Amino acid sequence: MEQLVQEFGHATFTPFPVVVARLLLAAIFGAAIGFEREWRNRPAGLRTHILVCVAAATFAILTIEIVHAPMFTSDARGDAVKVDPIRIVEAVTAGVAFLAAGVVIFTRGQVHGLTTGAGMWLAGAIGVACGLGLWQIALFSTLLALVVLALLYAFESKLDMNQGDDFAMNERGEPDRHAAEARPDKSKRAKPARRS
C-alpha cells in the first residue's frame, strides 16, 4: 500500500496549483475562440477548441515534468539520451492537423472549414504556451484570434465578401449544396397576377 501512496503522491517539478492554473487558463482561452466558432455555427466549436487547447497545455506540462523527472537527469541518463523540448510543438501540431483536416470539406470545387481548422491549430499553440507558463503570449494570441475572427467577419459582411454560394451553410454548420438553387433570383421573379 505504501508503494501506491508513493507512486501517486510524488511531487511534480511544477507546483500543482501552477499546473491547475495553466490548464484552466488554456480552457478559458480555448473557450474564447471556440465560442466565436460556435456562435457562427461552425463544425468545430466550443468543446472542440477547449479540448484542443487543454490537451496541448497538458502535453507542454508533461514535457516540463519529463525533462525534470529523475530517470532523465544527467546522472541517470549519461550522454546517451538527449531531451529536445521542441518535439512537443511537433507532436501537438501533428495531432491538431489530424483533427483540423477532418473539419475541412471540399465539395463542388469549394473549400469549407479552413478558418475553423486554423482556429484549432491556433488553439493548440495557445495551449502549448499556457502549458509552458508563457501567459503573455497565450493571452495576446487569443485576443488577436478574436479580433481576426470577429472584426474581420464584420468587415467582410459589410463589403458582402462572404455572401456567395461557398459561404452558404445549413442549420448544422455544414456546406449547403442546394443554397444556390434555393436562393430566389430577383431578376426572374414572376409578377403577381392581377385580379379583375
C-alpha positions as CSV (number, residue, x, y, z in Angstrom):
1,M,0.0,0.0,0.0
2,E,2.8,2.4,0.8
3,Q,4.2,1.9,-2.7
4,L,0.9,3.0,-4.2
5,V,0.9,6.1,-2.0
6,Q,4.5,6.9,-3.1
7,E,3.6,6.3,-6.8
8,F,0.6,8.6,-6.8
9,G,1.8,11.1,-4.2
10,H,5.1,12.2,-5.5
11,A,5.6,15.9,-6.1
12,T,5.8,17.4,-9.6
13,F,8.5,19.8,-10.7
14,T,5.9,22.5,-11.3
15,P,3.9,23.2,-8.2
16,F,0.4,21.6,-8.6
17,P,-1.5,24.9,-8.1
18,V,0.5,26.3,-11.0
19,V,-0.4,23.3,-13.2
20,V,-4.0,23.8,-12.4
21,A,-3.8,27.5,-13.2
22,R,-2.1,26.8,-16.6
23,L,-4.7,24.2,-17.5
24,L,-7.6,26.4,-16.5
25,L,-6.2,29.3,-18.5
26,A,-5.8,27.1,-21.5
27,A,-9.5,26.1,-21.1
28,I,-10.6,29.8,-20.9
29,F,-8.6,30.8,-23.9
30,G,-9.7,27.8,-25.9
31,A,-13.3,28.6,-24.9
32,A,-12.9,32.2,-26.2
33,I,-12.0,31.1,-29.7
34,G,-14.4,28.1,-29.6
35,F,-17.3,30.4,-28.6
36,E,-16.8,32.5,-31.6
37,R,-16.8,29.4,-33.9
38,E,-19.9,28.0,-32.1
39,W,-21.7,31.4,-32.4
40,R,-21.1,31.2,-36.2
41,N,-22.4,27.6,-36.4
42,R,-19.1,26.1,-37.5
43,P,-18.4,22.4,-37.2
44,A,-15.7,22.6,-34.5
45,G,-16.9,24.9,-31.7
46,L,-16.6,25.5,-28.0
47,R,-15.9,22.0,-26.7
48,T,-13.5,21.1,-29.5
49,H,-11.4,24.2,-29.1
50,I,-11.3,23.8,-25.3
51,L,-10.2,20.2,-25.6
52,V,-7.5,21.0,-28.2
53,C,-6.2,23.9,-26.0
54,V,-6.2,21.9,-22.8
55,A,-4.6,18.8,-24.5
56,A,-1.8,21.0,-25.9
57,A,-1.3,22.6,-22.5
58,T,-1.2,19.1,-20.9
59,F,1.5,17.9,-23.4
60,A,3.5,21.0,-22.6
61,I,3.3,20.5,-18.9
62,L,4.2,16.8,-19.3
63,T,7.3,17.9,-21.3
64,I,8.4,20.0,-18.4
65,E,7.8,17.2,-16.0
66,I,9.6,14.6,-18.2
67,V,12.6,16.8,-18.6
68,H,12.9,17.1,-14.8
69,A,12.0,13.5,-14.0
70,P,14.7,11.6,-12.0
71,M,15.0,9.0,-14.7
72,F,16.1,11.7,-17.3
73,T,18.5,13.6,-15.1
74,S,22.1,13.8,-16.4
75,D,23.3,11.4,-13.7
76,A,20.8,8.7,-14.7
77,R,20.9,9.0,-18.5
78,G,24.5,9.9,-19.2
79,D,25.1,11.3,-22.7
80,A,23.0,8.6,-24.5
81,V,19.6,10.4,-24.3
82,K,19.1,13.9,-25.5
83,V,15.9,15.8,-24.5
84,D,14.5,18.1,-27.1
85,P,11.6,20.2,-25.8
86,I,10.7,21.4,-29.3
87,R,9.3,18.0,-30.0
88,I,6.2,19.0,-28.0
89,V,5.4,21.6,-30.7
90,E,5.8,18.9,-33.4
91,A,3.6,16.4,-31.6
92,V,0.8,18.9,-30.9
93,T,1.0,20.3,-34.5
94,A,0.7,16.8,-35.9
95,G,-2.3,15.9,-33.7
96,V,-4.2,19.1,-34.3
97,A,-3.5,18.8,-38.0
98,F,-5.2,15.4,-38.0
99,L,-8.3,16.9,-36.3
100,A,-8.4,20.1,-38.4
101,A,-8.2,18.0,-41.6
102,G,-11.4,16.4,-40.6
103,V,-13.1,19.8,-40.4
104,V,-12.0,20.9,-43.9
105,I,-14.6,19.9,-46.5
106,F,-14.0,20.1,-50.3
107,T,-17.2,19.9,-52.3
108,R,-18.0,21.1,-55.8
109,G,-14.8,22.9,-56.2
110,Q,-15.2,24.9,-53.0
111,V,-13.4,24.6,-49.7
112,H,-15.2,24.9,-46.3
113,G,-13.8,24.9,-42.8
114,L,-10.4,26.3,-43.3
115,T,-10.9,29.1,-40.7
116,T,-12.1,26.6,-38.2
117,G,-9.2,24.3,-38.9
118,A,-6.8,27.2,-38.5
119,G,-8.5,28.2,-35.2
120,M,-8.0,24.7,-33.9
121,W,-4.3,24.9,-34.9
122,L,-4.0,28.2,-33.1
123,A,-5.8,26.7,-30.0
124,G,-3.1,24.0,-29.9
125,A,-0.4,26.7,-30.0
126,I,-2.1,28.7,-27.3
127,G,-2.4,25.5,-25.2
128,V,1.3,24.9,-25.5
129,A,2.0,28.5,-24.4
130,C,-0.3,28.1,-21.4
131,G,1.3,24.7,-20.5
132,L,4.8,26.2,-20.6
133,G,3.6,29.2,-18.5
134,L,4.0,31.8,-21.3
135,W,0.9,33.7,-20.2
136,Q,1.5,36.9,-22.2
137,I,2.0,35.0,-25.5
138,A,-1.2,32.9,-24.9
139,L,-3.3,36.0,-23.9
140,F,-2.1,38.1,-26.9
141,S,-2.6,35.2,-29.3
142,T,-6.1,34.7,-28.0
143,L,-7.0,38.4,-28.3
144,L,-5.5,38.6,-31.8
145,A,-7.5,35.5,-32.9
146,L,-10.7,37.0,-31.6
147,V,-10.0,40.3,-33.4
148,V,-9.3,38.4,-36.6
149,L,-12.4,36.1,-36.3
150,A,-14.9,38.8,-35.1
151,L,-13.8,42.1,-36.6
152,L,-12.8,40.7,-40.0
153,Y,-16.0,38.8,-40.2
154,A,-17.9,42.0,-39.7
155,F,-15.7,43.8,-42.3
156,E,-16.3,41.0,-44.8
157,S,-20.1,41.1,-44.1
158,K,-20.2,44.9,-44.7
159,L,-18.4,44.5,-48.0
160,D,-20.6,41.5,-49.0
161,M,-17.4,39.4,-49.3
162,N,-18.9,36.4,-47.5
163,Q,-22.3,36.2,-49.2
164,G,-21.5,33.8,-52.1
165,D,-22.6,30.2,-52.5
166,D,-19.4,28.9,-51.0
167,F,-20.4,30.6,-47.7
168,A,-23.9,29.1,-47.5
169,M,-24.3,26.8,-44.5
170,N,-27.2,24.7,-43.3
171,E,-28.5,24.7,-39.7
172,R,-25.8,22.2,-38.7
173,G,-23.0,24.4,-39.9
174,E,-22.3,22.2,-42.9
175,P,-22.0,23.4,-46.5
176,D,-25.4,23.8,-48.1
177,R,-25.2,22.3,-51.5
178,H,-28.6,23.5,-52.5
179,A,-28.2,27.1,-51.4
180,A,-27.8,28.4,-55.0
181,E,-30.9,26.5,-56.1
182,A,-33.0,27.6,-53.1
183,R,-32.0,31.3,-53.3
184,P,-34.5,33.1,-55.5
185,D,-33.2,35.0,-58.5
186,K,-34.6,38.6,-58.2
187,S,-34.4,39.2,-62.0
188,K,-36.6,36.2,-62.8
189,R,-39.4,36.7,-60.3
190,A,-42.9,36.3,-61.7
191,K,-45.1,39.3,-61.2
192,P,-48.2,38.6,-59.2
193,A,-51.3,38.2,-61.4
194,R,-53.9,40.9,-61.3
195,R,-57.4,40.1,-60.2
196,S,-60.1,41.6,-62.3
